[in-house]
Structures are given as structure tokens and as C-alpha cells.
């Protein structure tokens, strides 16, 4: 068996010998236990250091990211203004104030699909989501974690109104959007955006990066081509790419760079809420770390609110103020991130 993977946990539990490759060169090779416990090559050491640790909390990760960013800004001659990172300060309850109108309110939402068993089979109801409720406040990150098929992505699509809930209610900034017609939803499309799981399939290979990002501005009515180009190039630079990448096609970029492009596309309309649907699961651990740092910086800079959907428990803890654990379409546990991870009450969470 030859196993090709970027998931070091899978590699550790599945193989006898491991080869670590970088830029087409095998930089380290040996017994998997020896290589992963005592790596000799700096690249292998860096990969292991980038692996998310479930014991690292959101506060610890955020403090480290901000310290690293401040140090980087000093080296590059940029001055960090006082209060620059004050876009969101979690309350003691791990979320926004209960007196504040939440940015998003989801009440008892459910989604039913009709499933037919074979050509002559009888149609039955399959409930992908069953009675989920939560509030999400401005500047907060809600992590949604669960196994495949638990209803995470279906719930996200109902929040986006890509799916209309079978029952329940979805409010955004106090407005009921549950059954709002598509024409009336157009302003909402500016405020709620999504970053998808696979950067290789979420970008059209026939469309340049500039057009992929700028199309949303044109759809929303922007007719000044020079203004669109300028905004796209500024955003490319903000997510760690170059303005000159505007006319390139997606195949010219790595997976991590493509995900940065996808993030720029989500940001171009200056949304208030971004739903990140498994945004780093297709990336290697070092690239995962870079993308997570970028998302944290963007939240600081723009006061963004995130729903972060994933199955990686360590990643979810490090990015989330609160966590919802889903199983078979239901939320079996929800609470402050540290409380859920350190003292889970549900058998499934444990």
C-alpha cells in the first residue's frame, strides 16, 4: 500500500515508513514513529509544529496570532495603531450581549428532502436538519462540528438561503428571511457570503482571478470597470497575493493560493457574515495554519462574523468562541468553546 496524504494523523496511524516531500524532493524518510517523533529536517519540523492541537484554546491561538502579526509589522516598518485589534472582545459568556439584537437568529429550523427508494420505490421523508436554534452576534465565531452527514452544510445553506427551510425561522439583523423571494434577497447576498471546502472546484477554470472576484460587484450594479479592477487588486494584496495575479487563471495557483482567492471573492462585497464550509480540510497542515491566520486577521480588521463548519475538532476549537456539535441533523451540545472541549456533557461529544 502506498498512501498519499497531507493529513499527518492519518499517516501516523496507517503506515510503517514515511517519505516527506517538498518541491519534488524527498527531504526526509524513515520509520513513521521516528520521523514524526524526532524529525531531523526543518521542513518536517515545521509541518509538525503547524498541526492544530486540540488543547490550544481560541484565546491562546488568537493571542499568538496577534503577537506574531505585531512582530511582523514591526519588521516591515508598519505601525500597529492602538485598538487595531479591538473589533471584537468576547464577553464572559463567550458571545455577544444578550441585550443586543443578534446579527443572525435561527429558530427551530428543519430541512426535509423527499427520497425515493429505486425506480418503483415509495418516496419517504429524510430530515437532514431537525429543529436547530442559535443566535450569532456581531464579531463572534460559531464553530459547527460533526461527522459527515450530520447536517452541518445543509444548515449553512439554509442560513445563506440557498435552501429554503422546511420549517422554522431565520432572521438576519432582525429581518425574517425564511421565505423571502429571491429578488428581495439580493441585498442579503452582499451581507452573507460563503467560502467553500474545495478551492480546486469552487473556482471556474475558464475565468481569470480578477473576473472571478469582480463579478459579484458587477452583479450588484457596479459599472465602472476601472474601479472594479482597483478594488479587486487591493483585495488580492490584502489576502497575501499580488495585484499582478488579476489576469491569471486558477490553474496557475496552489491550493492555498486558490483558497485565498476564494476568501477575496467572499470579501469583495464587504459582508457582515462569512460562512466557512470546511475551508481548510483540503489543505496541508502548513497551508491550513496560514489560512487560519489570515481569517483571524481579517476578522480583526473588518469586524467579521464567522460560522466555521468543520469536522476537525482542533481547528474548530482554535477559531471558535462558541461550538455547536451536530449529529444526525440535531445539535446535541452547544456552548462556550472551552467549556464544551474541557467538560462535554453529551456522550457523543465525549
C-alpha positions in Angstrom: 0.0 0.0 0.0 1.2 3.5 -0.9 -0.8 6.2 1.0 -0.5 9.7 -0.3 -1.8 12.3 2.2 -1.3 15.7 3.8 -3.0 14.5 7.0 -0.2 13.7 9.4 -2.6 12.0 11.9 -3.8 9.6 9.1 -0.2 8.9 8.1 0.8 8.2 11.7 -1.8 5.6 12.2 -1.7 3.9 8.8 1.9 3.4 7.5 5.1 1.8 8.6 7.5 4.1 6.7 7.0 7.7 5.6 8.6 9.9 3.0 8.3 13.7 3.4 8.3 15.6 0.2 8.8 19.2 -0.7 9.2 20.8 -4.1 9.5 17.4 -5.7 12.3 16.3 -3.4 12.2 13.7 -0.6 13.6 15.7 2.3 13.2 13.0 4.9 12.5 9.3 5.0 12.3 6.6 7.7 10.2 4.8 10.2 7.0 6.7 10.7 7.3 6.8 14.5 10.9 8.0 14.4 10.2 10.7 11.7 7.1 12.1 13.4 8.5 12.0 17.0 12.1 13.2 16.2 12.2 14.9 12.8 15.6 16.0 11.6 14.7 18.1 8.6 13.5 21.7 9.3 10.5 21.3 6.9 9.3 18.2 8.7 9.7 20.0 12.0 7.7 22.9 10.6 4.9 20.6 9.4 4.6 19.1 12.9 4.6 22.5 14.6 1.7 23.6 12.3 -0.5 20.7 13.3 -3.5 22.1 15.2 -3.6 20.9 18.9 -7.0 20.3 20.5 -5.6 21.6 23.8 -4.9 25.0 22.4 -7.9 27.4 23.1 -9.3 30.1 20.9 -7.9 32.8 23.3 -4.4 31.3 23.1 -4.4 31.0 19.4 -5.7 34.5 18.9 -3.1 36.0 21.3 -0.3 34.2 19.4 -1.6 35.3 16.0 -1.8 38.9 17.2 1.7 38.8 18.7 3.1 37.3 15.5 1.4 39.9 13.4 2.6 42.8 15.6 6.2 41.5 15.3 5.8 41.1 11.5 4.5 44.6 11.2 7.5 46.0 13.2 9.9 44.2 10.9 8.2 45.6 7.9 8.0 49.1 9.3 4.3 49.2 9.8 2.9 50.7 12.9 0.1 48.9 14.8 -2.4 51.5 15.9 -3.9 51.3 19.4 -7.1 49.4 19.4 -6.4 48.0 16.0 -7.4 44.5 17.2 -10.5 45.7 19.1 -13.1 44.7 16.5 -14.5 42.1 18.9 -13.9 41.5 22.5 -15.8 38.4 23.7 -18.0 38.8 26.7 -17.6 36.5 29.7 -20.4 34.4 28.2 -18.4 33.7 25.1 -20.8 35.6 22.8 -22.4 38.9 22.3 -24.6 40.7 24.8 -28.0 39.1 25.3 -29.5 42.6 25.1 -28.0 43.3 21.7 -30.0 42.2 18.7 -28.1 39.3 17.2 -26.8 39.5 13.7 -28.3 36.1 13.0 -31.1 34.3 14.7 -32.0 30.7 13.8 -35.2 29.3 15.4 -36.2 25.6 15.2 -35.1 25.3 11.5 -35.5 22.0 9.8 -34.9 20.7 6.3 -36.7 17.8 4.7 -35.8 16.0 1.5 -38.0 13.6 -0.4 -36.1 10.4 -1.1 -37.3 7.6 -3.5 -36.0 4.1 -3.0 -35.3 2.8 -6.5 -37.4 3.2 -9.7 -40.6 1.9 -8.2 -39.8 2.6 -4.5 -42.0 4.6 -2.3 -40.9 8.2 -1.6 -40.0 8.8 2.1 -39.0 11.9 4.1 -35.4 12.4 5.1 -34.8 15.1 7.7 -31.3 16.4 7.1 -31.7 19.1 9.9 -34.1 18.7 12.8 -35.1 21.7 14.9 -31.8 23.7 15.2 -31.8 27.0 17.1 -29.0 29.5 17.9 -28.1 33.2 18.0 -25.0 34.7 16.5 -23.7 38.1 17.5 -21.5 40.6 15.6 -17.8 39.8 15.6 -18.4 36.3 17.0 -17.3 32.9 15.5 -19.6 30.0 15.9 -18.0 26.6 15.1 -20.2 23.8 13.9 -18.6 20.4 14.2 -19.9 16.9 13.4 -19.3 13.8 11.3 -20.1 13.6 7.6 -23.9 13.6 7.1 -24.7 15.3 10.4 -26.4 18.3 8.7 -23.6 20.9 9.0 -23.6 22.0 5.4 -27.4 21.8 5.0 -27.7 24.1 8.0 -25.2 26.5 6.4 -27.1 26.6 3.1 -30.3 27.4 4.9 -28.6 30.4 6.7 -27.4 31.5 3.2 -30.9 30.9 1.9 -29.5 28.7 -0.8 -32.1 26.3 0.7 -35.5 27.4 2.0 -36.2 25.8 5.4 -39.0 23.3 5.5 -40.0 24.8 8.9 -38.6 27.3 11.4 -37.4 30.8 11.1 -34.2 32.6 10.1 -33.6 36.3 10.9 -30.8 38.5 9.8 -30.4 41.8 11.5 -33.9 41.4 12.9 -35.5 40.7 9.4 -37.2 37.5 8.7 -35.6 36.0 5.6 -37.0 32.5 5.9 -39.3 32.6 2.9 -38.2 35.9 1.3 -38.4 35.8 -2.5 -35.1 35.8 -4.5 -35.4 39.4 -5.7 -35.8 40.6 -2.2 -32.8 38.6 -1.1 -30.4 40.4 -3.4 -29.3 42.9 -0.7 -28.7 40.0 1.7 -26.2 38.5 -0.8 -23.9 41.4 -0.1 -24.0 40.8 3.6 -23.7 37.0 3.8 -21.0 35.2 1.8 -19.5 31.7 1.8 -16.0 30.2 1.5 -16.3 26.6 0.2 -14.4 23.5 1.0 -12.5 22.7 -2.2 -10.6 25.6 -3.7 -10.0 23.5 -6.8 -13.7 23.1 -7.7 -15.1 26.4 -6.3 -13.3 28.5 -9.0 -14.2 28.3 -12.7 -11.0 27.3 -14.6 -12.0 29.3 -17.6 -12.4 32.6 -15.7 -9.5 34.8 -14.6 -9.0 35.5 -11.0 -9.9 39.2 -11.5 -13.2 38.3 -13.1 -14.0 35.6 -10.5 -13.6 38.1 -7.7 -15.1 41.2 -9.5 -18.2 39.5 -10.9 -20.0 40.0 -7.6 -19.5 43.8 -7.8 -20.9 43.8 -11.4 -23.9 41.7 -10.4 -24.6 44.2 -7.6 -24.6 47.1 -10.1 -21.1 48.4 -10.3 -20.4 49.6 -13.9 -17.0 51.3 -13.5 -14.5 48.7 -14.8 -11.5 50.6 -13.5 -13.0 50.8 -10.0 -13.7 47.1 -10.0 -10.2 46.3 -11.1 -8.7 48.6 -8.5 -10.8 47.1 -5.7 -10.0 43.5 -6.7 -6.3 44.2 -6.9 -6.3 45.8 -3.5 -8.1 42.8 -2.0 -5.7 40.4 -3.7 -2.9 42.2 -2.0 -4.8 42.1 1.4 -5.2 38.3 1.3 -1.5 37.8 0.6 -1.4 37.6 -3.2 -0.2 40.1 -5.8 -2.1 42.7 -7.8 -0.5 41.2 -10.9 -2.4 38.0 -10.4 -5.5 39.7 -11.6 -5.3 38.3 -15.2 -4.1 34.8 -14.2 -6.3 31.6 -14.3 -6.9 29.4 -11.3 -4.6 26.5 -12.6 -1.6 28.8 -12.0 -2.1 28.7 -8.3 -1.6 26.3 -5.4 -4.4 25.0 -3.2 -3.6 27.5 -0.5 -3.4 30.4 -3.0 -6.8 29.4 -4.5 -8.4 29.4 -1.1 -7.0 32.9 -0.6 -8.7 33.8 -3.9 -12.0 32.3 -2.7 -11.7 34.3 0.5 -11.1 37.5 -1.5 -14.2 36.7 -3.6 -16.2 36.4 -0.4 -14.8 39.7 0.9 -15.3 41.8 -2.2 -18.9 42.9 -1.2 -17.8 43.8 2.4 -20.1 41.2 4.0 -21.1 41.1 7.7 -21.2 37.3 7.9 -19.0 34.7 6.2 -19.8 31.0 6.4 -16.6 29.0 6.1 -17.7 25.5 5.0 -14.6 23.2 5.7 -12.3 25.9 4.3 -9.0 24.2 5.3 -9.8 20.5 5.1 -8.4 20.1 1.6 -5.1 21.9 2.5 -1.9 20.6 4.0 -1.2 21.5 7.6 1.3 24.3 7.0 -1.1 25.9 4.5 -4.0 25.4 6.9 -2.2 27.4 9.5 -1.6 30.3 7.1 -5.2 30.4 6.0 -6.4 30.3 9.6 -4.1 33.2 10.5 -5.5 35.1 7.5 -9.1 34.6 8.6 -8.2 35.7 12.1 -6.5 38.9 10.8 -9.5 39.7 8.5 -11.9 39.3 11.4 -9.8 41.8 13.4 -9.5 44.3 10.5 -13.1 44.2 9.2 -15.1 43.1 12.3 -16.3 40.0 10.5 -18.7 37.4 11.9 -18.0 33.7 11.1 -19.8 30.5 11.0 -17.0 27.9 10.8 -18.1 24.4 9.7 -15.6 21.6 10.1 -15.0 18.1 11.3 -11.5 18.8 12.7 -12.0 19.3 16.4 -8.6 21.0 17.0 -9.2 23.5 14.2 -12.7 24.3 15.4 -11.6 25.0 19.0 -8.9 27.3 17.9 -11.1 29.5 15.8 -14.5 29.5 17.7 -15.9 31.5 20.5 -18.8 29.0 20.8 -19.3 25.5 19.4 -22.3 23.5 18.3 -21.9 19.8 18.0 -24.2 18.2 15.4 -25.3 14.6 15.0 -28.0 13.2 12.6 -29.4 16.6 11.9 -29.6 17.8 15.6 -27.5 19.9 17.8 -26.5 17.6 20.7 -24.4 20.2 22.5 -23.7 23.9 22.3 -21.8 26.3 24.5 -18.6 28.2 25.1 -15.8 26.6 23.2 -13.5 25.9 26.2 -16.4 24.6 28.2 -17.5 22.2 25.5 -14.0 20.9 25.0 -13.0 20.6 28.6 -16.3 19.5 30.1 -18.5 18.0 27.4 -22.0 17.0 28.6 -23.0 14.9 25.7 -21.8 11.3 25.3 -21.4 11.9 21.5 -19.2 14.9 22.2 -17.0 12.9 24.6 
